[in-house]
Amino acid sequence: MAEAANHPKPVTVSSLTAQIKGLLEGNFTKIYVEAEISGWKRYPSGHCYFTLKDDGAQISAVMFASAFERCRAKDGLKDGAKVVVYANVTVYPPRGNYQLVVLAAKLSGEGDLMQRYLELKAKLEAEGLFDAARKRPLPYLPRRIGIVTSEAGAVIHDMCTVLTRRFPAVEIRLYPSLVQGAEAPATIIAGIEYFNAQVDGASGCDATGVSRPRWRADLLIVARGGGSFEDLFCFNDEALVRAVAASKIPTISAVGHETDFTLCDFAADKRAGTPSIAAEIAVPLLSELTQRLELASTKLAVALRGKSEFTAQHLDFLAQSLAISLTEALGRAEHRLAGLVPRLDPALTLRLQSVSARLDKAEAKLTAYSPYGVLDRGYSLTTSADGLVIRDASALKVGERITTRFRSGAVAATVESIC
């Protein structure tokens, strides 16, 4: 009991906190602090909560709505802004933490990280690295999607859930990387290079040396969830930004939230406000695609049916036009023929008379010149056995058969002598 009497009497946590509160709030009032804003967020109540930081430390801060509305520099208060604040130190006993209650603030220039961000952005922009002409359209229906992000946390789970819900047949492969800190850019670059290496060549070897077909991604997504400007700053690394721009695979950058912009966003072919939005952009909704195909099929059937009906009507019109044309042509021909018939009869009669006269004349000549015509005048015609007319007795030979024709009848004889 004597030893216990020598020890100081213990105090309660509340009592200790009250002493610290009195010490801090009594000695650190109406002070000026120069720092860089991080994690700036304004709530619907109008109160603003953020962190003030420098290279060595950071402290939580709050600026209540009334002070924010009076602040002339309120439009410039954001992540990365370098400010001088007029504030009081306060302690919040239920949680045992302390913070600055900012009464006023003014800008003292951009923060160091923001300045580095802006300088690198201007440099790469001048090189044309962010030009819209360099950006490629994303594949409408990628078969394989490569994702470079952390294997821990909700990002990869949410993305896979959205991707497979929208289009279950898509293949997904993760390259796990760091997404915060000084070592993160190198691991993200390694992931980008891994998927790009699969583009060239037909096959590769795994860790055991076995040759396997390459897994060629049609689309690449670089992603991480939300965070402060400092947390996301690794995505402003120059080497990483250049790797994103140089990717042979169309790339989506999905870093942070809608209001966060990193240099990777500007270098990628497409920026998504969040990783989940990137998954929605990456693949179409299967049900919508099915509906579009059904609608297209219906429209095609209607178009073909309409084309068929139009063609049939057109053929009917052509057939009718042809029939009319033929009828008209036939009518014209009949009319011409009817006009020619009266003229044809006299012409034919005259032509027949002329032909008949020519035939009679030819017949008379034929009769006059016929060798048989002399037979009527008492002459005879002698021919050899082969039918040749005998004009000279010397042409005959003794014993040769001859035929002599008279006006009526003929006799055959054998030559006995030649006189």
C-alpha positions as CSV (number, residue, x, y, z in Angstrom):
1,M,0.0,0.0,0.0
2,A,3.0,2.3,0.7
3,E,4.3,1.7,-2.8
4,A,0.9,2.5,-4.3
5,A,0.8,5.8,-2.5
6,N,4.0,6.9,-4.1
7,H,2.6,6.6,-7.7
8,P,0.7,9.5,-9.3
9,K,-3.0,9.1,-9.4
10,P,-4.2,7.8,-12.9
11,V,-6.3,10.1,-15.0
12,T,-9.2,9.1,-17.3
13,V,-9.0,9.3,-21.1
14,S,-11.5,12.1,-21.0
15,S,-9.5,14.1,-18.5
16,L,-6.3,13.6,-20.5
17,T,-8.0,14.6,-23.7
18,A,-9.5,17.7,-22.1
19,Q,-6.0,18.7,-20.9
20,I,-4.5,18.2,-24.5
21,K,-7.5,20.1,-25.9
22,G,-6.9,23.0,-23.6
23,L,-3.2,23.0,-24.3
24,L,-3.6,22.9,-28.1
25,E,-6.5,25.2,-28.4
26,G,-5.0,27.6,-25.9
27,N,-1.7,27.9,-27.7
28,F,-2.5,27.4,-31.4
29,T,-5.3,29.8,-32.3
30,K,-5.4,32.2,-35.2
31,I,-2.3,30.7,-36.8
32,Y,-1.2,30.8,-40.4
33,V,-0.3,27.6,-42.1
34,E,1.1,27.2,-45.6
35,A,0.5,23.8,-47.2
36,E,-0.9,21.9,-50.2
37,I,-4.5,20.8,-50.4
38,S,-5.2,17.1,-50.8
39,G,-8.5,15.1,-50.7
40,W,-10.7,18.2,-51.1
41,K,-14.4,17.4,-50.8
42,R,-17.4,19.7,-50.3
43,Y,-20.5,18.1,-48.9
44,P,-24.2,19.1,-49.5
45,S,-24.1,20.9,-46.2
46,G,-21.6,23.3,-47.7
47,H,-18.8,22.2,-45.3
48,C,-15.5,21.3,-46.9
49,Y,-13.2,18.6,-45.6
50,F,-9.6,18.1,-46.8
51,T,-6.0,17.5,-45.8
52,L,-3.2,20.0,-45.6
53,K,0.2,18.5,-46.4
54,D,3.8,19.1,-47.1
55,D,6.7,16.7,-47.7
56,G,7.0,15.7,-44.1
57,A,3.5,15.6,-42.6
58,Q,-0.2,16.2,-43.0
59,I,-3.1,17.4,-40.9
60,S,-6.9,17.1,-41.3
61,A,-8.8,20.4,-41.9
62,V,-12.3,21.6,-42.1
63,M,-13.7,24.8,-43.5
64,F,-17.3,25.4,-42.6
65,A,-19.9,26.6,-45.1
66,S,-20.0,30.2,-43.8
67,A,-16.2,30.6,-44.0
68,F,-16.1,29.0,-47.5
69,E,-18.8,31.4,-48.8
70,R,-16.8,34.4,-47.6
71,C,-13.5,33.1,-49.0
72,R,-12.5,35.1,-52.2
73,A,-10.3,32.2,-53.3
74,K,-13.0,29.5,-53.0
75,D,-13.0,28.7,-56.8
76,G,-9.3,27.8,-56.6
77,L,-9.5,25.6,-53.6
78,K,-9.0,22.0,-54.9
79,D,-6.5,19.1,-54.8
80,G,-3.0,20.3,-55.5
81,A,-3.6,24.0,-54.7
82,K,-1.0,25.5,-52.5
83,V,-2.6,27.8,-49.9
84,V,-2.0,29.9,-46.8
85,V,-4.8,29.3,-44.3
86,Y,-5.8,31.3,-41.2
87,A,-7.0,28.7,-38.7
88,N,-7.5,27.4,-35.2
89,V,-6.3,24.0,-33.9
90,T,-9.2,22.0,-32.3
91,V,-9.4,18.6,-30.7
92,Y,-12.4,16.3,-31.2
93,P,-12.6,14.3,-27.9
94,P,-14.8,11.4,-29.1
95,R,-12.2,10.3,-31.6
96,G,-9.2,11.7,-29.9
97,N,-7.9,13.5,-33.0
98,Y,-7.1,17.1,-33.8
99,Q,-7.7,19.2,-36.9
100,L,-7.5,22.7,-38.2
101,V,-10.7,24.7,-38.4
102,V,-9.9,27.0,-41.4
103,L,-11.4,30.5,-41.0
104,A,-9.9,32.0,-44.2
105,A,-7.6,30.9,-47.1
106,K,-5.7,32.4,-50.0
107,L,-3.8,30.8,-52.9
108,S,-0.1,30.8,-52.7
109,G,0.6,29.1,-56.0
110,E,0.0,25.5,-57.4
111,G,1.3,22.7,-55.3
112,D,4.5,20.9,-56.2
113,L,2.7,17.8,-57.6
114,M,0.3,19.9,-59.5
115,Q,3.1,21.9,-61.0
116,R,4.9,18.8,-62.1
117,Y,1.6,17.5,-63.6
118,L,1.0,20.6,-65.6
119,E,4.6,20.9,-66.8
120,L,4.6,17.3,-68.0
121,K,1.2,17.6,-69.6
122,A,2.3,20.7,-71.5
123,K,5.5,18.9,-72.7
124,L,3.7,15.7,-73.9
125,E,0.9,17.8,-75.4
126,A,3.4,19.8,-77.5
127,E,4.8,16.5,-78.8
128,G,1.4,15.5,-80.1
129,L,1.1,12.6,-77.7
130,F,-2.5,13.5,-76.8
131,D,-3.7,14.4,-80.3
132,A,-7.2,13.1,-81.2
133,A,-5.9,12.0,-84.6
134,R,-3.7,9.4,-82.8
135,K,-6.5,7.8,-81.0
136,R,-8.0,4.6,-82.5
137,P,-11.6,3.4,-82.3
138,L,-12.3,0.7,-79.8
139,P,-13.3,-2.7,-81.2
140,Y,-17.1,-3.0,-81.2
141,L,-17.1,-6.6,-79.9
142,P,-13.8,-7.6,-78.4
143,R,-13.3,-11.3,-77.9
144,R,-10.5,-10.9,-75.3
145,I,-9.8,-8.1,-72.8
146,G,-6.6,-7.6,-70.9
147,I,-6.8,-5.7,-67.6
148,V,-3.8,-4.1,-65.8
149,T,-4.8,-3.3,-62.2
150,S,-4.4,-4.5,-58.6
151,E,-5.5,-8.1,-57.9
152,A,-6.8,-6.9,-54.5
153,G,-9.8,-4.7,-53.9
154,A,-13.1,-4.3,-55.6
155,V,-11.9,-2.9,-58.9
156,I,-11.1,-6.1,-60.7
157,H,-14.2,-7.9,-59.2
158,D,-16.5,-5.1,-60.3
159,M,-15.1,-4.9,-63.8
160,C,-15.4,-8.7,-64.3
161,T,-18.9,-8.6,-63.0
162,V,-20.0,-5.9,-65.4
163,L,-18.1,-7.4,-68.4
164,T,-19.6,-10.9,-68.0
165,R,-23.0,-9.6,-67.2
166,R,-23.1,-7.5,-70.4
167,F,-21.4,-10.1,-72.6
168,P,-20.8,-13.6,-71.0
169,A,-18.7,-14.9,-73.8
170,V,-15.9,-12.4,-73.4
171,E,-12.5,-13.7,-72.2
172,I,-10.7,-11.7,-69.4
173,R,-7.1,-11.9,-68.3
174,L,-5.6,-9.9,-65.4
175,Y,-2.0,-8.7,-65.1
176,P,-1.7,-7.8,-61.4
177,S,0.1,-4.6,-60.7
178,L,0.7,-1.9,-58.1
179,V,-1.6,1.1,-58.5
180,Q,-0.1,3.5,-55.9
181,G,3.4,4.6,-54.9
182,A,6.8,5.1,-56.6
183,E,7.1,1.5,-57.8
184,A,3.6,1.3,-59.4
185,P,4.5,2.8,-62.8
186,A,7.1,0.1,-63.5
187,T,4.6,-2.7,-62.7
188,I,1.8,-1.1,-64.8
189,I,4.3,-0.7,-67.7
190,A,5.2,-4.3,-67.4
191,G,1.5,-5.3,-67.7
192,I,1.1,-3.1,-70.8
193,E,4.2,-4.7,-72.4
194,Y,3.1,-8.2,-71.5
195,F,-0.2,-7.9,-73.4
196,N,1.4,-6.1,-76.3
197,A,4.0,-8.9,-76.6
198,Q,1.2,-11.3,-77.3
199,V,0.3,-9.5,-80.5
200,D,3.4,-10.6,-82.4
201,G,4.2,-14.2,-83.2
202,A,2.0,-17.3,-83.2
203,S,3.0,-18.9,-80.0
204,G,5.1,-18.5,-76.9
205,C,6.6,-20.6,-74.0
206,D,5.2,-20.6,-70.5
207,A,7.3,-20.8,-67.3
208,T,7.9,-24.5,-67.8
209,G,9.2,-24.0,-71.4
210,V,6.1,-25.5,-73.0
211,S,5.0,-23.8,-76.2
212,R,1.5,-22.4,-76.0
213,P,-0.7,-20.3,-78.3
214,R,-0.4,-16.6,-77.5
215,W,-3.4,-14.9,-75.8
216,R,-4.0,-11.9,-78.0
217,A,-6.1,-9.2,-76.3
218,D,-8.4,-7.2,-78.6
219,L,-8.7,-4.4,-75.9
220,L,-6.6,-3.3,-72.9
221,I,-7.9,-1.6,-69.8
222,V,-5.6,0.2,-67.3
223,A,-7.6,0.8,-64.1
224,R,-7.7,1.7,-60.4
225,G,-10.3,3.0,-58.0
226,G,-10.7,6.4,-56.6
227,G,-8.2,8.2,-54.4
228,S,-6.6,11.6,-53.7
229,F,-4.5,13.5,-56.2
230,E,-1.4,12.1,-54.6
231,D,-2.7,8.5,-54.6
232,L,-3.3,8.7,-58.4
233,F,-0.1,10.5,-59.2
234,C,1.7,7.4,-60.3
235,F,-0.6,7.5,-63.4
236,N,1.2,10.8,-64.3
237,D,4.6,9.1,-64.7
238,E,6.1,10.0,-68.0
239,A,7.3,6.5,-68.9
240,L,3.9,5.1,-68.1
241,V,2.1,7.7,-70.1
242,R,4.4,7.0,-73.1
243,A,3.7,3.2,-72.7
244,V,0.0,3.8,-72.8
245,A,0.3,6.0,-76.0
246,A,2.6,3.4,-77.7
247,S,0.3,0.4,-77.0
248,K,-0.5,-1.6,-80.2
249,I,-3.7,-2.6,-78.5
250,P,-6.6,-0.1,-78.2
251,T,-6.5,1.1,-74.6
252,I,-9.0,2.5,-72.1
253,S,-7.7,4.4,-69.1
254,A,-10.0,4.1,-66.1
255,V,-8.4,5.8,-63.2
256,G,-10.2,7.3,-60.2
257,H,-13.6,8.9,-60.4
258,E,-15.3,11.1,-63.0
259,T,-13.6,14.3,-61.7
260,D,-10.1,12.8,-61.7
261,F,-7.9,13.3,-64.7
262,T,-4.5,11.7,-65.1
263,L,-2.1,12.0,-68.0
264,C,-2.8,8.3,-68.8
265,D,-6.3,9.4,-69.6
266,F,-5.1,11.9,-72.2
267,A,-2.7,9.3,-73.8
268,A,-5.2,6.4,-74.0
269,D,-7.6,5.8,-76.9
270,K,-10.5,6.3,-74.6
271,R,-11.0,7.6,-71.0
272,A,-13.6,6.2,-68.7
273,G,-14.7,8.0,-65.6
274,T,-14.5,4.8,-63.4
275,P,-13.4,1.2,-63.9
276,S,-17.1,0.1,-64.0
277,I,-17.8,2.6,-66.7
278,A,-14.8,1.2,-68.7
279,A,-16.3,-2.2,-68.5
280,E,-19.6,-0.9,-69.8
281,I,-17.8,0.9,-72.7
282,A,-15.7,-2.2,-73.5
283,V,-18.5,-4.6,-74.6
284,P,-22.1,-4.2,-75.8
285,L,-25.0,-5.5,-73.9
286,L,-25.9,-9.0,-75.2
287,S,-29.6,-8.5,-74.9
288,E,-29.4,-5.2,-76.8
289,L,-27.2,-6.8,-79.5
290,T,-29.8,-9.6,-79.8
291,Q,-32.6,-7.1,-80.1
292,R,-30.7,-5.2,-82.8
293,L,-30.0,-8.4,-84.7
294,E,-33.7,-9.4,-84.5
295,L,-34.7,-5.9,-85.6
296,A,-32.2,-5.9,-88.5
297,S,-33.5,-9.4,-89.5
298,T,-37.1,-8.1,-89.5
299,K,-36.1,-5.0,-91.5
300,L,-34.2,-7.2,-94.0
301,A,-37.2,-9.5,-94.4
302,V,-39.5,-6.6,-94.9
303,A,-37.1,-5.0,-97.4
304,L,-36.7,-8.2,-99.3
305,R,-40.4,-8.8,-99.4
306,G,-41.0,-5.2,-100.6
307,K,-38.3,-5.6,-103.2
308,S,-39.8,-8.9,-104.4
309,E,-43.3,-7.3,-104.6
310,F,-41.9,-4.3,-106.4
311,T,-40.0,-6.5,-108.9
312,A,-43.2,-8.6,-109.5
313,Q,-45.2,-5.4,-110.1
314,H,-42.5,-4.1,-112.4
315,L,-42.4,-7.3,-114.4
316,D,-46.2,-7.2,-114.7
317,F,-45.9,-3.6,-115.9
318,L,-43.2,-4.6,-118.4
319,A,-45.3,-7.6,-119.7
320,Q,-48.4,-5.4,-120.1
321,S,-46.3,-2.7,-121.8
322,L,-44.8,-5.4,-124.2
323,A,-48.3,-6.8,-125.0
324,I,-49.6,-3.4,-125.8
325,S,-46.6,-2.6,-127.9
326,L,-46.9,-5.9,-129.8
327,T,-50.6,-5.3,-130.3
328,E,-50.0,-1.8,-131.6
329,A,-47.2,-3.1,-133.9
330,L,-49.4,-5.9,-135.2
331,G,-52.2,-3.4,-135.9
332,R,-49.9,-1.2,-137.8
333,A,-48.6,-4.2,-139.8
334,E,-52.2,-5.3,-140.6
335,H,-53.1,-1.8,-141.7
336,R,-50.1,-1.6,-144.0
337,L,-50.9,-5.1,-145.3
338,A,-54.5,-4.1,-146.0
339,G,-53.2,-1.1,-147.9
340,L,-50.8,-3.2,-149.9
341,V,-53.3,-6.0,-150.9
342,P,-55.3,-3.9,-153.5
343,R,-52.0,-2.9,-155.1
344,L,-50.6,-6.4,-154.9
345,D,-53.3,-8.1,-157.1
346,P,-52.7,-6.1,-160.3
347,A,-48.9,-6.2,-159.7
348,L,-49.0,-10.0,-159.4
349,T,-51.2,-10.4,-162.5
350,L,-48.9,-8.2,-164.5
351,R,-45.9,-10.1,-163.2
352,L,-47.4,-13.5,-164.0
353,Q,-48.3,-12.4,-167.5
354,S,-44.7,-11.2,-168.0
355,V,-43.3,-14.5,-166.7
356,S,-45.7,-16.6,-168.8
357,A,-44.8,-14.7,-172.0
358,R,-41.1,-15.3,-171.2
359,L,-41.8,-19.0,-170.6
360,D,-43.7,-19.3,-173.9
361,K,-40.8,-17.6,-175.7
362,A,-38.2,-19.8,-174.1
363,E,-40.3,-22.9,-174.9
364,A,-40.5,-21.9,-178.5
365,K,-36.7,-21.4,-178.7
366,L,-36.2,-24.7,-176.9
367,T,-38.4,-26.5,-179.4
368,A,-36.7,-24.9,-182.3
369,Y,-33.3,-25.8,-181.1
370,S,-34.1,-29.2,-179.9
371,P,-32.3,-32.0,-181.8
372,Y,-35.5,-33.9,-181.7
373,G,-37.4,-31.2,-183.6
374,V,-35.8,-32.3,-186.9
375,L,-37.4,-35.7,-186.5
376,D,-40.8,-34.1,-187.2
377,R,-39.4,-33.0,-190.6
378,G,-38.5,-36.6,-191.7
379,Y,-34.9,-36.7,-190.4
380,S,-33.5,-39.5,-188.1
381,L,-30.9,-39.4,-185.3
382,T,-28.3,-42.1,-184.8
383,T,-26.4,-42.5,-181.5
384,S,-23.7,-44.9,-180.3
385,A,-24.2,-47.4,-177.6
386,D,-23.2,-44.8,-175.0
387,G,-25.7,-42.3,-176.3
388,L,-23.3,-40.0,-178.3
389,V,-24.7,-38.6,-181.6
390,I,-23.0,-40.1,-184.7
391,R,-22.1,-37.2,-187.0
392,D,-19.5,-39.0,-189.1
393,A,-19.6,-42.7,-190.2
394,S,-15.8,-42.9,-189.7
395,A,-16.4,-42.6,-186.0
396,L,-18.0,-46.1,-186.0
397,K,-16.5,-49.5,-186.0
398,V,-17.7,-52.7,-187.6
399,G,-19.7,-54.7,-185.1
400,E,-20.6,-51.6,-182.9
401,R,-24.1,-51.3,-181.7
402,I,-26.0,-48.2,-182.8
403,T,-29.6,-46.8,-182.3
404,T,-31.5,-44.8,-184.9
405,R,-34.5,-42.6,-183.7
406,F,-37.3,-41.6,-186.0
407,R,-40.2,-39.2,-185.5
408,S,-42.0,-42.2,-184.0
409,G,-40.0,-45.1,-182.6
410,A,-36.4,-46.2,-183.0
411,V,-34.4,-49.2,-184.3
412,A,-31.2,-50.9,-183.0
413,A,-28.6,-52.2,-185.5
414,T,-25.1,-53.5,-185.7
415,V,-22.5,-52.0,-188.0
416,E,-21.5,-54.5,-190.7
417,S,-19.6,-52.3,-192.9
418,I,-18.6,-48.7,-193.3
419,C,-19.0,-47.2,-196.8
